Amino acid sequence: MRNKHLTKAYIERKVDSDGSQINLNISIPSTFGLKNYPFFLIIKSTSKDCTKLTIYPIFRKKIIKLSLFGQNISDEVINVLSKILKRYEIIHNSGFLMKQKQFFYECYFNLSFSDVKSKDLKTSLDKIKNIFKEIKIEEIGLNN
């Protein structure tokens, strides 16, 4: 292992008076072969104490995000859902989160609504839609 550091840190000054905006200058290691990728998928996860960014180099300017919410979801339902999702290329997923009997899950697919496979995904999810309180499928596009 050439680099013995797991993370890199620096201090950045806030841009506005309420502290909600910062400018980030992030360098991505060249080991990703970045010149082959025209876009980055940037996923922001915010908790009470921090905001985490996860950045993936991607080829598409549009991808699909799936959000699921339900209550009292059984292991059997999670297994059925897992079998459905395995048929698609997932770029990122949140993992299954159970909090006070509420179920949350999000994932990002290497698909856009124009892909035929996205219609297959919607059809598969329609078969289990009565199990979840909410199933949301949205297309995430280039941020201009």
C-alpha positions in Angstrom: 0.0 0.0 0.0 1.6 3.2 -1.2 -0.4 5.7 0.7 -0.8 5.0 4.4 -3.6 7.6 5.0 -7.2 6.5 4.9 -8.6 10.1 4.7 -7.6 13.6 3.8 -8.7 16.6 5.8 -8.5 20.4 5.5 -10.3 23.4 7.0 -12.5 25.5 4.8 -13.9 28.9 5.5 -17.7 29.3 5.2 -18.9 31.5 2.3 -22.1 33.1 3.7 -23.1 34.5 7.1 -25.5 31.8 8.1 -22.9 29.1 7.4 -24.9 27.0 5.0 -22.6 27.4 2.0 -19.0 26.4 1.4 -17.0 26.2 -1.7 -15.2 22.9 -2.1 -12.1 22.2 -4.2 -11.9 18.5 -4.3 -9.3 16.6 -6.2 -10.1 13.0 -7.1 -7.3 10.5 -7.3 -6.2 9.7 -10.9 -6.4 6.0 -10.1 -10.0 6.1 -11.2 -9.1 6.7 -14.8 -11.2 9.9 -14.7 -10.4 11.1 -18.2 -12.8 8.3 -19.4 -15.7 9.6 -17.3 -17.5 12.8 -18.3 -19.6 13.1 -15.2 -19.7 12.7 -11.4 -22.6 11.5 -9.3 -22.4 13.3 -6.0 -24.5 11.9 -3.2 -24.9 14.0 -0.1 -26.0 12.4 3.2 -26.8 14.7 6.1 -27.2 13.7 9.7 -27.6 15.9 12.9 -23.8 16.3 13.2 -22.3 16.2 9.7 -22.7 16.1 5.9 -21.0 13.3 4.0 -20.3 13.4 0.2 -19.8 10.3 -1.8 -18.6 10.9 -5.4 -18.7 8.3 -8.2 -17.3 8.9 -11.7 -20.1 8.0 -14.2 -20.7 8.0 -18.0 -24.4 9.1 -17.9 -25.8 12.6 -17.4 -29.0 11.0 -16.0 -29.5 8.2 -13.6 -32.4 6.7 -11.6 -32.9 7.0 -7.8 -35.2 4.7 -5.9 -36.5 5.6 -2.5 -38.5 3.2 -0.4 -40.4 3.8 2.9 -42.5 1.4 4.8 -43.4 0.1 8.3 -43.0 -3.4 9.8 -41.2 -4.7 6.7 -40.4 -8.4 7.1 -37.1 -10.2 6.2 -39.1 -12.1 3.5 -40.0 -8.8 1.8 -36.4 -7.6 2.1 -35.3 -10.8 0.3 -37.9 -10.3 -2.5 -36.7 -6.7 -2.9 -33.1 -7.8 -2.9 -33.8 -10.3 -5.7 -35.5 -7.6 -7.8 -32.6 -5.1 -7.3 -29.9 -7.7 -8.1 -31.0 -7.6 -11.8 -29.8 -4.0 -12.1 -26.5 -2.2 -11.9 -26.6 -0.3 -8.6 -24.1 2.6 -8.4 -24.8 3.3 -4.7 -27.2 2.2 -2.0 -27.9 3.4 1.5 -28.3 -0.1 2.9 -31.5 -1.1 4.6 -32.3 1.1 7.6 -34.9 0.1 10.3 -35.6 2.8 12.7 -38.5 2.5 15.2 -40.2 -0.1 13.0 -39.9 2.2 10.0 -38.0 0.9 6.9 -35.9 3.2 4.7 -33.9 2.4 1.6 -32.4 4.4 -1.2 -30.3 3.4 -4.2 -29.0 4.8 -7.4 -29.1 2.8 -10.6 -26.9 3.1 -13.7 -30.1 3.6 -15.7 -32.2 6.5 -17.1 -35.9 6.6 -17.9 -35.1 6.3 -21.6 -33.6 2.8 -21.0 -35.9 -0.2 -21.6 -34.6 -1.8 -18.4 -36.1 1.1 -16.4 -39.6 0.0 -17.4 -38.8 -3.5 -16.2 -37.7 -2.1 -12.9 -40.9 -0.1 -12.5 -43.0 -3.2 -13.4 -41.1 -5.3 -10.8 -41.6 -2.6 -8.1 -45.3 -2.3 -9.0 -45.7 -5.9 -8.0 -44.7 -5.1 -4.4 -46.0 -1.5 -4.2 -48.8 -2.4 -1.8 -46.2 -3.5 0.8 -44.6 -0.1 1.1 -46.1 3.2 2.2 -44.0 5.0 -0.5 -42.0 3.9 -3.5 -40.5 6.9 -5.4 -38.6 6.5 -8.6 -37.0 9.7 -9.9 -34.5 10.6 -12.6 -31.5 12.6 -11.4 -29.9 14.8 -14.0 -27.0 17.1 -14.6 -27.0 20.0 -12.1 -26.7 23.2 -14.1 
